[in-house]
């Protein structure tokens, strides 16, 4: 099958052992898409045009001219983890691939992906502030009457950002399934990193007296730019319980939390086309305190993810987005 990341196409297939493999989706002969070919019994991917064959390492051969040399195609590392395929350059060490640990009692509730019809920078900006919560969302977080009662803190670091929100939780029937009561306070703490672009959100609730509610959710979200105008969010949902007597209900509650997370992200996906044409540069925008992470994250994304040694100008940004490897 064909997969796009940052405007580049890859052909993914399984070899004779069932192991996943990835090649550049362009035959070196006449540039036909290898993803339109088929996997031979020996596990090699065969080009649909002239039958050239390629193994999982990209080593190629021409059946019509077996002695022809330099028939190889670029190959990539693929790791299967949490039911997903993780794509990386060959030289990337396995230790550099993202980990999703099940520590501190977290239970994996499942994963899903949601397409966002907007560029990477627009999608990431949306998930870098909660100020839009009362107006785009309907379940998590606060409502409009409490917009002035939000506690907020953000810290910018050399390779990541940290954000904390605390606000009154709006009434929502589904929240009661997670032990949340009217009058509780919503806490959202997250870290955003750029190798690759990813955020980890930890959401919890406490009573007005400071008592912790039973469940704490965690969502690991990976922002994958498929094209310059479309981003896909891959989400891994986790849940843990702080009250031991409720532990038997944790697997079921974890699935409820996953669906709650999905609904919230679908809310964002419905809205995001409205602002899809937002410029890459923040120049001219009247930013407020909740936008503190946005500017710093743009710099980190340019340096770490785009591998740009200097800031990218607004005119250069489209080129930079397409050049992501």
C-alpha positions in Angstrom: 0.0 0.0 0.0 1.0 3.6 -0.5 1.6 5.9 2.4 2.4 9.6 2.3 4.4 11.5 4.9 5.3 15.2 4.3 4.6 14.9 0.6 6.8 11.9 0.1 5.4 8.5 -0.9 6.4 5.1 0.5 5.4 1.6 -0.6 4.7 -0.6 2.5 4.5 -4.4 2.2 5.3 -7.6 4.1 8.1 -9.9 3.0 8.1 -13.7 3.0 8.4 -13.8 6.8 5.5 -11.4 7.3 7.9 -8.7 8.4 6.9 -5.1 7.4 9.1 -3.3 4.9 9.1 0.2 3.3 10.6 1.4 0.1 10.4 4.7 -1.7 7.3 4.4 -3.9 9.1 5.0 -7.2 10.7 2.3 -9.3 14.3 3.4 -10.3 13.6 2.2 -13.9 10.8 4.5 -15.2 9.4 5.8 -11.9 6.3 3.6 -11.8 4.7 3.4 -8.3 5.8 0.2 -6.6 2.7 0.3 -4.4 0.7 -0.7 -7.5 2.8 -3.9 -7.8 2.5 -7.2 -6.0 4.5 -9.2 -3.5 6.1 -12.3 -5.0 6.2 -15.7 -3.2 9.9 -15.0 -2.4 8.8 -11.8 -0.5 10.1 -9.4 -3.0 8.0 -6.5 -4.2 7.5 -6.6 -8.0 7.0 -3.4 -10.1 3.7 -3.4 -11.9 5.2 -1.9 -15.1 8.3 -4.0 -16.1 8.5 -6.6 -13.3 11.6 -5.3 -11.5 11.8 -6.9 -8.1 13.0 -5.4 -4.8 13.6 -7.1 -1.4 13.0 -5.4 2.0 16.4 -3.8 1.9 15.7 -2.2 -1.5 18.0 -4.4 -3.5 16.6 -4.7 -7.0 17.0 -6.8 -10.1 15.7 -6.6 -13.7 14.3 -10.0 -14.9 14.7 -8.9 -18.6 18.4 -8.0 -18.1 19.7 -9.9 -15.0 23.2 -8.5 -15.4 22.1 -4.9 -15.1 23.6 -3.3 -12.0 22.5 -0.3 -9.8 18.8 -1.4 -9.8 18.3 -0.6 -6.1 15.6 1.7 -4.5 15.9 3.5 -1.2 14.6 1.5 1.8 13.5 2.5 5.2 13.3 1.0 8.7 9.9 -0.1 9.8 9.0 -1.2 13.4 5.7 -2.7 14.4 4.6 -1.4 17.8 1.2 -0.9 19.5 -0.5 -2.1 16.3 1.1 0.6 14.2 4.0 0.7 11.8 6.6 3.3 12.7 8.7 4.6 9.8 12.3 5.8 10.1 15.5 6.2 8.2 17.8 3.1 8.2 20.4 4.8 10.4 17.9 5.8 13.1 18.6 3.7 16.2 15.7 1.7 17.6 16.1 3.5 20.9 15.2 6.8 19.2 11.7 5.6 18.2 8.9 6.9 20.5 7.9 4.7 23.5 4.5 4.5 25.0 5.2 3.0 28.4 2.5 1.3 30.5 3.9 2.6 33.8 2.2 4.1 36.9 -0.7 1.7 36.4 -1.9 2.9 33.1 -4.0 0.6 30.9 -4.0 0.8 27.1 -7.6 1.7 26.0 -6.9 1.6 22.2 -5.8 3.8 19.3 -7.3 5.6 16.4 -6.4 8.1 13.7 -8.2 11.3 12.6 -7.5 13.2 9.4 -7.2 17.0 9.7 -7.7 19.0 6.6 -5.1 21.6 7.5 -1.3 22.0 7.4 0.9 20.7 10.3 1.4 24.1 11.8 -2.3 24.8 12.0 -3.1 21.4 13.5 -0.3 21.7 16.1 -1.3 25.3 17.1 -4.9 24.0 17.7 -3.5 21.5 20.2 -1.1 23.9 21.8 -3.8 25.9 23.7 -7.1 25.2 25.5 -8.5 28.7 25.1 -10.8 27.4 22.3 -12.3 24.7 24.6 -15.7 26.4 25.4 -16.4 27.1 21.8 -15.1 24.1 19.8 -15.7 21.4 22.4 -18.8 20.2 24.3 -17.6 17.8 27.0 -14.1 18.2 28.4 -13.1 21.4 30.1 -14.9 24.6 31.0 -17.7 26.5 29.3 -18.0 30.2 28.3 -19.3 31.6 31.7 -16.1 30.2 33.3 -13.6 31.5 30.7 -12.3 34.0 33.1 -11.6 31.5 35.8 -8.8 29.5 34.1 -5.4 29.0 35.7 -2.7 28.6 33.2 1.1 28.1 33.2 3.5 27.3 30.3 7.2 26.6 30.3 9.5 26.8 27.2 12.5 24.4 27.2 15.4 23.7 24.9 13.6 20.8 23.2 10.0 20.8 24.4 7.2 22.8 26.0 5.1 22.1 29.1 1.6 23.4 29.7 -0.8 23.3 32.6 -4.5 24.3 32.7 -6.9 24.2 35.7 -10.6 25.3 35.3 -14.1 24.3 36.4 -15.4 21.3 34.5 -18.6 22.0 32.7 -21.5 19.6 33.3 -21.4 16.7 30.8 -23.3 13.4 31.3 -20.6 11.2 29.9 -18.1 12.6 32.4 -20.0 10.9 35.2 -18.9 7.5 33.8 -15.4 8.5 34.8 -16.5 9.6 38.3 -16.5 13.3 37.5 -19.1 15.4 39.4 -20.6 18.8 38.9 -18.3 21.4 40.5 -15.1 19.5 39.9 -12.0 21.0 38.5 -10.5 20.0 35.2 -6.7 19.6 35.0 -4.8 19.3 31.7 -1.1 18.8 31.7 0.9 18.2 28.6 4.3 18.0 27.0 5.0 18.6 23.3 8.1 17.3 21.6 9.4 17.4 18.0 11.2 14.2 17.3 8.7 13.4 15.8 6.0 16.0 16.5 4.0 14.6 19.4 2.2 15.6 22.5 1.3 13.7 25.7 -1.8 15.0 27.5 -2.7 13.9 31.0 -6.2 14.9 32.1 -7.5 14.5 35.7 -10.2 16.0 37.9 -10.3 17.0 41.6 -13.2 18.0 43.8 -13.4 21.6 45.2 -11.9 20.2 48.4 -8.9 18.7 46.5 -10.0 15.1 46.4 -8.8 13.2 43.4 -11.5 11.7 41.2 -11.0 8.0 40.3 -9.6 8.1 36.8 -6.7 9.9 35.1 -6.5 9.8 31.3 -3.4 10.0 29.1 -3.4 10.6 25.3 -0.3 10.4 23.2 -0.9 12.2 19.9 1.4 12.1 16.9 1.0 14.8 14.3 1.9 13.3 10.9 1.9 15.8 7.9 0.7 13.7 5.0 0.8 16.6 2.5 1.4 20.3 2.8 -2.4 20.7 3.4 -3.4 17.6 5.3 -2.2 16.3 8.7 -3.2 13.0 10.3 -3.4 12.6 14.0 -2.6 9.1 15.4 -3.8 8.9 19.0 -3.0 6.3 21.7 -5.3 6.4 24.7 -4.5 5.2 28.3 -6.3 5.3 31.6 -5.3 4.7 35.2 -7.2 4.5 38.5 -6.2 6.1 41.8 -8.8 4.2 43.8 -7.8 0.5 44.1 -11.4 -0.8 44.6 -12.3 0.5 41.1 -9.4 -1.3 39.4 -11.6 -4.2 38.1 -13.5 -1.6 36.1 -10.4 -0.2 34.6 -10.4 -2.1 31.2 -14.0 -1.0 30.5 -13.4 2.6 31.7 -10.3 2.7 29.5 -12.5 2.1 26.4 -14.9 4.9 27.6 -11.9 7.2 27.9 -10.8 6.4 24.4 -14.2 7.2 23.0 -14.3 10.5 25.0 -10.9 11.4 23.6 -12.0 10.5 20.0 -15.1 12.7 20.3 -13.0 15.6 21.5 -10.5 15.3 18.7 -13.3 14.9 16.1 -14.7 18.2 17.4 -11.3 19.8 16.4 -11.2 18.0 13.1 -14.7 19.4 12.2 -13.6 22.9 13.0 -10.0 22.9 11.6 -10.9 23.5 7.9 -12.3 26.9 9.0 -8.7 28.1 9.9 -6.8 25.8 7.5 -5.4 28.9 5.5 -3.9 30.5 8.6 -0.4 31.7 7.6 2.7 30.0 8.9 4.0 33.1 10.5 2.4 34.6 13.6 3.3 38.0 12.5 0.4 40.5 12.8 -1.6 38.3 15.1 -2.7 39.7 18.5 -1.6 36.7 20.6 -2.6 36.4 24.3 -1.0 34.6 27.2 -2.5 31.3 26.2 -0.5 31.4 23.0 2.8 31.5 24.7 3.8 27.9 23.6 2.9 28.6 19.9 5.9 30.9 19.0 8.5 28.8 20.9 7.1 25.6 19.4 7.4 27.0 15.9 11.1 27.5 16.5 11.5 24.0 17.9 9.7 22.5 15.0 11.9 24.3 12.5 15.1 23.3 14.3 14.3 19.7 15.4 11.7 18.4 13.0 12.5 20.4 9.9 16.3 20.4 10.6 16.5 24.1 9.9 19.6 25.7 11.5 17.8 29.1 11.5 14.3 30.4 11.7 12.2 29.8 8.6 10.7 32.9 7.0 7.1 33.1 5.9 8.1 32.9 2.3 10.3 29.8 2.9 7.7 28.0 5.0 6.0 26.0 2.3 9.3 24.7 1.0 10.3 23.7 4.5 7.1 21.8 5.1 7.5 19.8 1.9 11.2 19.0 2.7 10.5 17.1 5.9 12.3 13.7 5.8 
